[in-house]
Amino acid sequence: MNDRAHDLVAAAEEHRQLAEKHRPSREEAQDAVRTLLRWAGDDPQREGLRGTPDRVVRSYEEFFAGYAEDPVDILSRTFEETAGYDEVVVLKGIRLESHCEHHMVPIIGEAHVAYLPDSRVVGISKLARVVEAYAKRFQIQEKLTAQVANAIDSVLQPRGVAVVIEAAHQCMSTRGVHKTGVSMITSHMLGVFRENAETRREFFSLIGK
C-alpha cells in the first residue's frame, strides 16, 4: 500500500473509532423513531406501528452499511499481470442508492467509473463496491463523486480517473419545489481525463454521454 493510501486508511479508521464511541444503542435508535412517529402525529403503540422502530433500525443498517466499509481496503488487492494492457477501463451503469445528508431522503441513480492503468489493475467488482461503500452513507452527490475518484486515484495510482454520476434526488421531487423527472449529473476527472480532451471524449463516448 502506498503512502497516500495508507494515510487514507489511517484517517478512515480514526473517524470510524470516534463515531463508534459516540454511537447510540439500538434501543436509543428505536426510541428516536418512536419520537418521530409521535411528532408526525401518530401513535407508535398502535398495531400497524408497533414493529416500525425495529424495522426502521434494521433498514438503516442496510442503507448506511457504507460506514463499516473501507473503500481503500476494498481496492488494495490489485493485479500487475496486465499483459501490457494500457487502455481505458470503464465500468458503466453502476446502480447507486444513497441518502441526502440534508433531508435524509433517497438519491437514486447510476455511476460510471473509468481509469487508465499505469502498472496495476483491480477486479471490476471492486470498483462497484467502492461506489457502494461511499453511497451507503449520508451524502451530497458532489462529494460522493469526488470521493470515488480520489480513492481509486490514491490506491491504483493510474494515469487518470474519471467518475460521472447521474441521479434523481427525492429532496427535490417529493418536497420543496416538487420537480419530478429531474436528474443531476456530476463528474470528477483526474490525470489524463482532466488534461487530455481526447481521452475525456473517449470516456464520454464509451458511457454514451
C-alpha distance (Angstrom), angle and dihedral (degrees) to the residues before:
residue distance angle dihedral
M1 . . .
N2 3.82 . .
D3 3.82 123.4 .
R4 3.80 95.2 -101.6
A5 3.79 92.2 52.1
H6 3.80 91.3 44.7
D7 3.82 90.7 54.4
L8 3.79 90.7 50.0
V9 3.80 91.4 51.0
A10 3.80 92.0 49.3
A11 3.80 92.7 49.1
A12 3.81 92.4 47.2
E13 3.80 92.0 50.0
E14 3.79 92.1 49.3
H15 3.80 90.4 50.8
R16 3.82 91.7 47.1
Q17 3.81 92.9 51.4
L18 3.80 91.7 48.6
A19 3.80 92.0 49.2
E20 3.81 92.1 47.3
K21 3.81 91.0 51.1
H22 3.81 91.1 58.0
R23 3.80 97.5 36.1
P24 3.83 114.5 127.4
S25 3.78 119.8 -124.7
R26 3.80 121.7 -99.6
E27 3.80 89.3 -106.9
E28 3.81 91.2 53.2
A29 3.80 90.2 50.7
Q30 3.81 90.9 51.5
D31 3.80 90.7 48.9
A32 3.80 88.6 53.1
V33 3.81 89.9 55.7
R34 3.80 90.3 50.5
T35 3.81 89.1 51.8
L36 3.81 90.9 53.0
L37 3.81 91.2 48.2
R38 3.81 89.9 53.3
W39 3.81 90.7 45.3
A40 3.82 89.6 53.0
G41 3.81 87.9 56.1
D42 3.79 102.7 -102.4
D43 3.79 136.1 111.4
P44 3.83 114.4 -110.4
Q45 3.81 88.8 -159.3
R46 3.78 96.0 61.9
E47 3.78 115.2 107.6
G48 3.80 98.0 -104.3
L49 3.80 93.6 50.7
R50 3.79 103.9 39.1
G51 3.79 93.4 94.3
T52 3.80 95.2 37.1
P53 3.83 98.1 93.3
D54 3.81 91.2 55.5
R55 3.80 92.4 44.5
V56 3.81 92.1 49.5
V57 3.80 92.5 50.1
R58 3.81 91.0 49.4
S59 3.80 89.3 48.6
Y60 3.79 90.3 51.6
E61 3.80 89.7 53.5
E62 3.80 87.3 59.7
F63 3.81 98.0 37.6
F64 3.80 93.1 51.6
A65 3.80 102.3 33.0
G66 3.79 88.0 124.1
Y67 3.80 91.5 81.5
A68 3.80 88.1 69.1
E69 3.82 93.1 49.3
D70 3.80 125.7 86.2
P71 3.83 108.2 -149.5
V72 3.81 92.2 -164.6
D73 3.80 91.1 54.8
I74 3.80 89.9 48.6
L75 3.81 90.1 57.2
S76 3.79 96.9 41.3
R77 3.80 97.5 92.3
T78 3.78 102.0 78.8
F79 3.79 134.5 164.2
E80 3.79 126.4 -130.7
E81 3.82 97.3 -173.8
T82 3.79 98.2 93.6
A83 3.83 99.2 142.0
G84 3.78 88.3 -126.7
Y85 3.82 95.3 -55.4
D86 3.79 107.8 163.4
E87 3.80 105.4 159.4
V88 3.79 131.0 105.2
V89 3.81 118.6 -67.8
V90 3.81 112.3 -152.0
L91 3.79 131.8 -175.1
K92 3.78 109.4 -174.2
G93 3.78 135.5 -175.9
I94 3.82 97.7 28.1
R95 3.81 106.6 174.5
L96 3.79 109.7 -120.8
E97 3.81 128.0 -162.1
S98 3.78 118.4 176.4
H99 3.80 140.7 145.4
C100 3.79 129.2 -117.2
E101 3.79 110.0 -114.4
H102 3.81 90.7 -148.1
H103 3.82 99.4 54.7
M104 3.83 104.1 9.8
V105 3.82 93.1 -125.6
P106 3.82 128.0 128.6
I107 3.78 128.4 -76.5
I108 3.81 109.6 -161.6
G109 3.78 125.4 -173.9
E110 3.77 146.2 92.6
A111 3.77 138.7 -81.2
H112 3.80 131.2 -144.5
V113 3.80 116.2 -156.5
A114 3.81 129.4 -172.3
Y115 3.77 137.8 169.2
L116 3.78 135.7 178.2
P117 3.82 107.0 -135.1
D118 3.76 122.6 -131.1
S119 3.79 103.2 -176.1
R120 3.81 104.6 -32.5
V121 3.79 138.3 56.5
V122 3.78 131.1 -170.7
G123 3.80 132.7 -145.8
I124 3.80 109.3 -86.9
S125 3.81 92.7 -126.5
K126 3.81 87.4 63.3
L127 3.80 90.5 61.9
A128 3.81 90.4 54.8
R129 3.81 91.0 46.3
V130 3.80 91.6 52.9
V131 3.80 90.2 53.3
E132 3.80 89.5 49.5
A133 3.82 94.2 46.1
Y134 3.79 91.6 57.1
A135 3.82 95.3 36.3
K136 3.81 94.2 54.6
R137 3.79 91.2 71.0
F138 3.78 133.9 72.6
Q139 3.79 102.5 -75.7
I140 3.74 152.2 165.9
Q141 3.78 112.5 -140.1
E142 3.79 95.5 -123.6
K143 3.80 92.6 56.6
L144 3.80 92.7 43.5
T145 3.81 91.1 54.3
A146 3.80 92.7 51.3
Q147 3.82 94.0 44.1
V148 3.81 92.9 56.2
A149 3.81 92.9 47.3
N150 3.80 94.7 45.2
A151 3.80 93.8 49.0
I152 3.81 92.3 52.2
D153 3.79 90.8 46.0
S154 3.82 93.5 49.1
V155 3.80 96.6 49.6
L156 3.82 104.9 33.4
Q157 3.81 95.9 32.1
P158 3.80 90.8 -152.8
R159 3.78 127.2 173.6
G160 3.78 89.1 -101.7
V161 3.80 146.2 -10.3
A162 3.80 130.3 -152.2
V163 3.80 127.6 -172.6
V164 3.80 126.8 178.9
I165 3.80 122.8 -179.5
E166 3.80 125.1 -171.1
A167 3.80 115.9 -173.9
A168 3.79 145.8 155.3
H169 3.80 118.2 -127.3
Q170 3.77 119.3 -146.9
C171 3.79 89.6 -158.5
M172 3.81 83.5 72.5
S173 3.81 100.8 36.8
T174 3.83 102.1 40.7
R175 3.81 100.8 34.4
G176 3.80 140.0 16.4
V177 3.81 109.7 21.2
H178 3.84 92.5 6.2
K179 3.80 94.6 -142.8
T180 3.80 112.8 163.0
G181 3.79 127.6 -166.3
V182 3.81 92.2 34.9
S183 3.80 120.5 129.6
M184 3.77 130.4 -172.4
I185 3.81 121.7 -138.6
T186 3.79 122.7 -158.9
S187 3.78 130.9 174.0
H188 3.77 137.5 -170.7
M189 3.80 120.3 -166.6
L190 3.78 126.9 -171.3
G191 3.81 133.6 179.9
V192 3.79 116.3 -11.9
F193 3.81 92.7 -0.6
R194 3.80 88.5 63.1
E195 3.81 96.9 37.0
N196 3.81 102.6 38.7
A197 3.80 118.5 59.1
E198 3.81 92.9 -165.4
T199 3.82 93.1 55.2
R200 3.79 89.6 46.7
R201 3.82 91.2 51.2
E202 3.80 90.3 49.8
F203 3.80 90.0 54.8
F204 3.82 93.5 49.1
S205 3.80 89.8 47.3
L206 3.81 91.7 51.8
I207 3.80 92.5 52.3
G208 3.81 92.5 43.3
K209 3.79 96.9 -113.0
